[in-house]
Amino acid sequence: MSRKTPTSKERSASGRMGEAPWRALVEQAPSVIYTESAASHERLYISPQVEALTGFPPAKWMDKRDFWKERIHPDDRAMVIAEDDRTNQSGEPFWVEYRLLTRDKRTLWVREEALLFRDEAGNPLVWQGILRDITEQKLLDDEWRTTVAFLGMVNTSKDPRQLIRAATDFIQQISGCEAVGIRLRQENDYPYYETRGFPKEHILLENSLCLRNRNGHPILDDSGLPLLECMCGNVISGRFDPAKPFFTEKGSFWTNCTTELLATTTETDRQTRTRNRCNGEGYESVALIPLRVGGLRLGLLQFNDKRKGQFTARWISVWETLADYLAVALSKFQAEESLRAMSSRQEALLAAIPDIVMEVDDHKVYTWANPAGLAFFGKDVLGREAATYFEGEQDTYRTVEPLFDGDENTIYVESWQRRQDGAKRLLAWWCRALKDGQGRVSGALSTARDITEQRQAEEQLLSLNTELELRVEARTRELRQAQEKLVRQERLAALGQLAGSIAHELRNPLGVISNAAIYLKMVQPQAPAKVAEYIEIIQNETRTSEKIITDLLDFARHQAVKREAVAPVYLVQQTLERFPPARNIRLANQARRGLPLVFVDPLQAIQALGNLVVNACQAMPDGGELTIGARESGEMVEIAIGDSGPGIPPEQMERLFEPLFTTKTTGIGLGLAVSRKLAEANGGRIEVRSEMGRGCTFTLYLPTNEEAA
């Protein structure tokens, strides 16, 4: 046994570990708490939570001095030991985040914090530390950073080839897989577009997924889509059973051991006949993530590794999200390419086939048309006014009117026209005036081009851009909210531990001090003024300390609500009796009888109001006016507490109700947080209005019936 026998001072410093209530509190906390000798660095105590966290019992950590160092991840060990040596020398607080290896070979992220306690002479005595599991927070941070980096890469890519190359490099770097690839549709097949780490033989043999007939032609389904085989074909085609553990709800496939999967499943389970080449080449960890936008089957992401256990369900979900972003970006590029291809085809057609060319007289009646014009409008177009073919209300005539006034410029106008088959088409017109030998306008000559598909492609591109932006915004907001929620949970957990410790350690001494002050006041009724003044100070400060402890406990623990019908004016009266304003504060109590009864827990409502009254009085240390009003407001009664203090700066308004936030020199910032908690527990709420230099008003809303509560 290498455990050191603690000295008398060390036993004194850590003696509370033997007290049942303190030990019960420590051993019910979510974190590991320990005490270490400052002289020998031997563990004097470590809470049993360490076994649930790491798999090793407390005795293991106590009996072997260097056991802690052995469990630190090799990549973090030097950094942590250096920080430990530094703080042991300086006596500064120890604070570090690092990875810890558990008994079952998992890796945990932990945050360790420790404070050095000294004896009366200032000599180092013991280190008191706490160890928290922060793996979830680190995972959220990693997911957020990965998503932001991926979206940055997507947004900076200028063309699909650059995007795919960058995405492949990104996927391999972040996943750490030996081989990754991206398949994209090419005509009726889905060959590899980009790969990293696959042998050439694998790519050659696995490049095609399409089933073919004896003549080598692709076999298509009833929808005209190619029939695809193997597990890659399942993922691209959407053939999956989410009830199977190797498929996800979104249609991805993943396994950490292909050998075990093939041994325990049938082709029916796997939805198709699989080639099993990945397993034959030694790849045990395989994941396939679909690239789809709506009903469009773009391809998939593939991850292969010969090591087992490379994936988790959580990271598969992250890759599914990133695959959605990639699919939307690829669809955007495809839409742009379609638009460019359409323009190229139009130019080729215009070079070989004339555009629509139409001539009108000065009354805007068609007098001539080329074959393309006749094919569009019909052979009976001549002799008809141009407006005959307008679709819907439009100002085309007003736009081209300058031509008939002699304008010699070319005027462009877009107009919805009815084709001879009744279809509504958008034509782009270029119009010029025609003049006779005397220079008089005789009509106009116009060429037109059908741009209906081009406009639809532009609208589709705009829609895809909007969809991508919305998805990015939504995912970023989700990650930020999850991170904020985790931080709040950690703060509240720490607050709960602190509240319990303070209540146990301070309430008894405070009671002794209070009783002593009362006794002194009783036995010395004629005490000198200075002595009486100091006794009063002791009692006031004791009550202040007791309120801090009560606020901590009230905020940290769940309180049962016992609602009953009670008059608002009674709540105000009881509040003022329990929390009387100071003598230098004028009270304007405008709360009157006759208001509806409120359905609340009276004690909790009085406590909430009392905190607001105390807060208002503290805002006027040099005196002022405290105003209390009450009125009916729908199914609520408003009780307003106003002060004539300096007001609250706008930058502090959003943080007023945060626990432990305060701008005062006294108190710990829990009064408003407790009041809001009690108000909400009783079906009410608190609102605040403030104007700098003119005071502040807190309004407590309480429900007037049980249903509203």
N, C-alpha and C positions, 0 to 999 in steps of 0.2 A: 504494500500500500504506500503510495507516494503522497497521500493526502496529509497536509500539514495541520498540526493542532493549533487552533487560533489562540492568540494572546488574549489577556483579559480585556484590553481595549478593543480588540477586534470583536470579541464576544459581545462587548457592550454595544458596539456600533451595529452589529448584526443581530443583536438579541431579540429583536422583534420577530425574527424568523421563527422563533419558538412559540410565539403567541398565536393561539389558534385563530382568532378573528383575522389578524393581519395575514397569517399564512393562508387562510381560506380565501381572502381577497386576492392575494398574489396568485394563488394557484387556479383561480377562476378567470384571470385576465387572459385575453387572447394572445398576449406576447409572452416571451420567455424573460424572466427576471433573474439576475444573478448578483452575487456579492463576491469580490475578489480581494485578497490581501494586497495592499499597496507595497508591502515589503518583499514578500516571497512570490507574489503573483499566483498563489494557490487559490483555487475556488473554495470559498467558505460556504456558499449556498448556490444552488441553481434550481429553478422551479421545474416541476415535472412536465410542463408543456414541451420541454425540449425533446422528449421522446416522441410525442405526436408530430413534432416538426421535422425531426431528423431521423427518427427510428432508433436512436441510441439513448439508453436510460441515463438519468442524472448521474448515477454512480460512475459511468464511463467517463463523463466530463469532469468529475470530481477527482478521480483516482489517478489520472494520467495527466501530467502538467501540460505536455505538448499536444494532447489530443485535439484541441481546438485548431491549432495550426495545421494539423494533418487533414482536417476536414475542409479547409479552404481550397477553392478551385486553384489548380496550379497556376493559371494565368493571373490570378488576383493575389496569390500568397505573398509575394515580395512587397507589393504595395501596402497590404493590410498590416504586415509585420512591421514595416517601416513606420507606419502611422502609430502603431501601438508603442514602439520604442520611443517615438518622439513625444507622445503625450505622457508616457511614464516619466520621461526626463523633465518635461515642462510643467506637468500637472494640469494642463489644459484639458477641456472636455474632449472625449474620444467620440468621433462621429464618422462613420464610413459605410458605404454600400458595397457589397461584394457577393460573390457566388459561393454557396455552401453545398458540399456533396453529402447526400443522405445515405442511409444504410442500404436502401434499395436502388442505389446508383442514379437517383434523380438529381437534378441541379436546381437549387432554389436561390433566388435573389433575396438577400436579407439586408436590413438596415440595423446597425448596431450603434447604440449610444451609451456612454458611461460618464459618470461624474465622480471626481475624487473627493472624498470626505476626509477631513483632518481632525486631529484631537485638539484639546483646549490650547495647547502650546503651538499649534499650527503645523504639526508634523503630519505627513501623509499617513492615513490610517487604512481606509478601504476604498475600493472602486465599487460603485453601485451602477449596474448596467441593465439595459433592456434590449432584447433582440426581436425584431419584427419581420414577418414574412411579407416582402413587397413584390413577389413574383408577378402577381396580377397587374400591378401598376407598371412594371417593366414591360410585360407583354403588351399592354395598351400603348405604351410609349413606342415600342418597336413597330406595332401595327400602324400607328399614326405616322411615324417617320417614313416607313416603307411606302404608305399610300401617298404621302406628299411628294416623296422623291419620284415615285412612278408617274404621278400626274404631271410633275414638272418635266419628266422625260417625254411624256406623250405630247404635252403642249408645245415643246420646242422642236419636235420632229417636223421636217418640212415635206416629207413624202413618205409613202407607205413602206418603201424599202428601208429607208433610214429608221423608221419607227420599228419595224420588225427586228432589224439588227440590234438596235438599242434595247428593245424589250427582251430579246434572247439573252444578251449579256447581263441585263439587270436581273432576270429570273435566275440565271445560274449563280450569280454573285450572292443574291439574297438567300436563295434556297440552299446553296451549298451542295446541290446534287451533282453527281459525276456527269450526267448527260441530260440535256434539255433540248426541246425542239418545238417548233410551231408549224402546224399543218394549216394550209389555206386552200380554199377551193380553186381548182384550175379546170375549167370546162366541166367534165363529169366526174372528176376525181379529187382527192384531197392529199396531194403529195406533201413532203416536207418542203417548206419554204426556207427555213433557216434552222440549223442545228448546232449544238456544241457538245463535244464529248462522245458522240456515237461513232462506232467503227463504220468504215465505208461499206462493209458487207451488210451491216444492219440496215443502213439507209437504202442500199440497192434492193434488198429483199423485201423491205417493209414499206417502200415508198408508195405503192399503190394500195388503195383500200377497196376499189370498186370491183364488184363481181362482174365477170365477163362471160359471154357465151363462147361457143366453140370457135367462132370467127374472130374472137378478140374484141367484140364490140361491147360497150357497157350495157348492163341490164338495168332498166329503169323501172320504178314503181308506177302505180296508177297516176301519181301526181307529176310524173315526168322527172322525178329526182332519182339519182343513182342509188342502187342498193349497195350498202357498204358492209364489209365483214370485219371480224375481230372486235376487240373491246373498243378500239379507237372508233370503229364504225358505229358501235352502240352510242357512244358519247355524242358524236356529231349528229347522228340521226335522232337522238332523244329516246333511244330504247333503254329504259332502266326501270328498276323496281326499287323505290325508296325504302321499302321494308327490309331490303338486304343491307347488311352492315357495310358493304363495300361501295354502295351508291349513296349520294347525298340527295337532299330534296331538290336541288337545282340540276341534278343529272350528271354530276361529276363521279368519277370512279377513282378509288384509291385503296391501296393495301400496303402494309408494312412487311408482308411476307407472301410473295407469289406462290412459293412452294406449298405453304399451308393452305392457301386459298384454293389452288388447283386440286389438292388432296381432299378437300372437304366440301366441294361444290360440284354441281353438274353443269352441262352446257345450258340446260333450261334455267338454272339459277343465274347463270351469267348472261342470259338473254340471247346468246348466239354461239356459234362455233368459234372458239378462239384459236389462234395460231400457236400461242404459247412460246413465241420466239424470244420474247423478253426474258421469260423464266429460263429458257434454254441457254441464253447468253449470261446467266448469272445475276440478272437484275431482280432483287427481292422487293425493294421499295419502288412502287410505280404509282403515279397519279396522272389522271387525264382530266383536264378542265375544259369545258366547251366554250367556244367563241360564238355567241349567238346574239342577234338583235331582233327581237320579235320572232317572226317566223323564218328569218334569214339564217341559214347554217353556214357560217364563215369558216369554221375550222376548230382547232383545239390547241391547248398548251399541254406539253408532255414533260413529265419529270421521271427520270430513271436513276436508280442507285443500287449498287450491289450490296450495300450495307442494309441491314434490317432496321426498322423502327425510325425512319427518317421523317415521318409526317405525323401531324396531330390534326384532329378535326378542326381545331380553331384556325390553324394556318391554312388548311384547305379552304375554309370559309373566306379567309383574307384573299387567297389567290382567285377564288370565284369572283369576288368584288373587283379585283384588278383586271380580271379577264373581261368583265363587263365594260370597264372603262376602255380597254384595248379594242374590244369589238365595236364600241360606238365610234372610236377614233378611226378605225379602219373603214367603217361604213361611211364616215364623213369623207375620207379620201376617195372611196369608190364613187360616191356621189359627185365629187368634184371631177374625177376622171370621166364619169359618164357625161357630165356637162361639157367638158372639153372635147370629148369624142363626138358629142352631138354637134358642136360647133364645127368641128373638122368635117363631119359628113355633110353638113349644110353647105360649107364652102365648096366641097367637091361637087355636090349636086348643082350648085349655082354655076359652076364652071362648065358643066356639061348640059344642064337643062335650064332654060330661062326661068327667071322669077315670074310671079304674076305681074303683068303690066296692063294697066287700065287707063283709058282716056275718057274724060268727061267734058261736056261743053260748059258754057258759062252759067247754065242752070243746074249744073251738077248731075247731069244725065249721062249715063254711060253711052259712048259712041263707038268705042273700039276696045278689043281685048285680045291678048295673045292666047295661044293654046292653053297655057297654064291657067290663065284667068278664066277661060271658058270651062276648063275642067273643074275649077273651084266653084264658080257661081252658077254654071249651067249655060247652055247655048242661048237661052232666052234672056240673058242679062242685058243685051244691048237694047237701048230705048227705055230702060228703067232707071229711076233716080237712085243714086248711091245709098240714100237713107233707107231704101227698101230692104237692105240686107243688114242693117244695124241690129244688134242684139242688146236690149236694155237701153236705159237712158245714158246718153253720152254727149260730150261737147265737141265732137270731131269737127263739125261744121265751123264752130267758132274758132278752133285752132287753125284751120286752113284758110279762113276768110281773108287774111292779108294777101294771099296769092291772087285772089280775084280783084284785089285793089291795086295790083301791079308789083307786089313784092317779088324780087327775083331770087331770093334765097331758097334753099331747099328746106322744107318744113317736115319734121318727123312727128308722127302721131301713131299711137297704138289704139286699135279699135276692135271690139268684139263683133265678129261678122258671122252670118248664118251661111254655112256651106250648102250646096245644092241638095245634100242628103239630110239636111236639117241639123247637122252638128254645129255646136257653138265653138268657134275658133278665134284665137287671138292673133290678129295680123298686125305686123309692124309695117307702116307705110312711109315712103319717102316721096314727097310731092313737090313738083315744080310747075310754075305757071306756063301756059302756052299763049303765044301772042301771034296776031296776024301780021300782014305786011305793013300795016300802018301803026304797029306797036300796041294795038288794043288787045286786052286779055280776051282770048277766045275759049279758054277752058284750062284744064290742068292735066298733066301726065304723071301717073303715080306707079311706082313699083312696090310690091308687097311681099312679105315673107311670113309664113306661118310660124309663130314662136310659142305655141301653146306648150309643147313638151319642155322647152327651155325654161319657161316661167315655172312650170311644175317642179323641175329639177332644182331651181333656185329656192323655191319654197321648202322642198324636202331638205336641202342643205341647211337652210336656216333652222328648220325644226330639229335636225340632228345636233346642230350646235347648241341649241337651247337645252335639249335633253342632256347633253354631256355636262353643261354647266350646272344644271339642276342636280344631277347625280353627284358631282364633285362637292357641291355645296351641302347636300344632305349627308354624305358620308363624313365630311369634315365636321359638321355639326354634331353627328352621333359620337364621333371619337372624342370631341371636346367635352360633351356632356358626360360621357362615361368616365373621363379622366377627372372632371370636377366632382362627380359623385364619389369616386374612390377617395379623393382628397378629403371631402367632407366626412366620409365614414371614418377615416383614420383620425381626424381631429376630434370627432365625437367620442370615439373609443378611448382616446387618450384623456379626454375630459371626464369620462365616466370613472376611469381609474383614479384620476386626481381627486375627484369629488369624494369617492369612498375613503381614500387615505386621509384627506383633510378632516372629514367628518369624524373619523375615529380618533385621530391624533389630537385634534384641537378642541373638540366640543367639551370634553371633560375638563381640561385646564381652563377654558373660558368660563365654564360653570363655577369652578372654584374661585376664579377672580371676581366674578359677579357677586357671588355670595359673600366674599370677603368685603367687597365695597359696601354691600347692604349692611353687613354687620358693623363696619366702621361708622356708617351713618347713624345706626341705631345707638351705639354705645357712646358716641360723641355728638349728641344733638346740638351742643353749644360749641362745636369745634370752631377754631379760627377760620376766617373767610377764605384764607389761602388753602387750608386743608380741605374745607368743604368744596372749594372749586376743583381741587385735584381729584377728590372722590367722584364728583360729577363727571369730570373728564374720563375717569376710568370706566364709569358706567356707560357713558355715551360710546366710547371706543369699543367696549365689550359688545354692546348692541350692534354696532356697525360690523364687527367681525362675525357675530352670529348670523347677521343677514347675508353676508358673503357666503358663509357655509350653506345656509338655507337655499340661496339662489343656485349655488353649484349643484346641490342635491336635487332641487326641483327641476333643473334643466336636464340633468343626466338620467333621472329615473322616470319611469312611467307612473303617472298618478291617475287613480280611478276617479271618474267624474260622477258626482251624485247630484243630478240636476233636480231643481224644484222651482216652483213659481215664486218670485221674489220681486219686491218693488224696487225700481232703480234708485229712488231717493234713499231707501234704506241702505243700499250698497254704498252710496256716497257718504252717508252719515257714519257708517261703520268704518269706512276707509279713513275719514278725517280723524276719527277717534284713535285709530291704530297708528296713523301716520300724520300726526299734527304738524302743520307748517311751522317754521321758525318764527320767532317773535317779530323779526324785521320784515316779514312778508305779509302783505294785506290779502285777505281771503275774500273773494267775491263768489259766493255759492249761489248760483242761479238755478240749481236743480229744484224743481217743484213737484209736489204730489200731483196725482191725476194721470200720470203716464201709464201705458200698458205694463203689466207684469212681464218680466223677462224670465226665460226658462234656462237657468244656469246653476252651476255649483256655487253657492254663495261665497264659500271660503276662497275658492279659486278666483272668482270675479273680484273679490275685495283685494286679494293679493296682486292681481294684475293692475287694478286701479292704483293700489298703493305704490307699486313700482313707478307708475307714471307720475304720481304726485311727488314722490321723492326725486325723480329725475327732473321735474319742473323746478322744484325748490333748489336743487343743486345748480341749476342754470342761472340762479339769481343769488349768488353768495353775498352780495352787498344789499340785498333787499329788492323788493319789487311787488308785483301783483299776480296772485294766483287766481285764475278764473276757472270755475267749474260750471258747465252747462249740460242740460240733457233735453232731448227731444225725440219724438217718434219719427221714424224713417222707414216707411213700408212695413215689412215684417221684422224690422229691427228697431232698437232704441239706441241712439247715439249718446254717449257720455264723453264730452270734450273736456280735456285738461289743458289749459293754456297758461303760458308764462310770458312775462315781459322782458325776458333775457335777451342776449345778443343774437339769437337765432342760430341755425345750423348751416354751415357752408354747403353749397350744392355738391361738392366733390365727396362729402361724407354721408349724404342722404342714403345712398344705395347700401351702405355698410352698417347702418344704425342697428339693425336687428341681428347682426352677426355675433355669435358668442365670442367673448373675450375681446371684442372691439370697444374701446372707450377713448374719449378725448379728455376725461377728467383726471385730476391728480389722485383721486380716491376711487375705491371700487375696482372691480375687475371686468366690468363690461358684460354683465349677465342680466341685469334688471330688465332691459327692453326685450332681450331674447326670451326670458322666462315669461314676460307678459304676453308676447305674441304666441308662444306655445300654449299658454293657458287659454287665451282667447280662441284660438283655433280648435282646441280640444272641446270647448263649449259651443262650437258652431258659429263663432264670431270671427272678427278680424280687427286689426289696428291700422289706421291710416295716419299719416303725418303731413302737416303743412308748416312751412317755415319761411320767414322773410327776414333777411339779414337786417339787424338793428331794431326789429320790431317784435321779436319773440317767436315762439313756436307753439303749435297746438297738436296734441296727440288725441285722436278720437277712437274710442273703443266701441265697436258695434256688437250688441248682444241680441240674440234671437228672442222673439216674443212668444213663440210656441214650440212645442216639442218637435213638430214636423220640420220647422225651419232649422232647428238645431241639428 
